[in-house]
């Protein structure tokens, strides 16, 4: 398994990536990322920045964005479906984390 340097990013809420980095890591075009932001499916970390060139994003969104890119290419999704798909992917990710936390809490209570 060969890991590219761009693959080594700390994925959490505290680390941010720029618009250019997100585009490079996502496999989506700049127009697609901008449409995701405009539709509200993807939110820059500082929404008071009107200039798209200064947008930054929480690094945790990379996982969902990359899944979205793979699905787009595999299923030839149209651009207007990307926002809805990203919302679903983020919701699934959130529910998986909640389920993991509940399972962890249940195993701790049985000890």
Secondary structure by P-SEA (a helix, b strand, c coil): ccccccccccccccccccaaaaaaaccccaaaaaaaaaacccccccccccccccccccccaaaaaaaaaaaaaaacccccaaaaaaaaaaaaaaaaaaaaaaaaaaaaaac
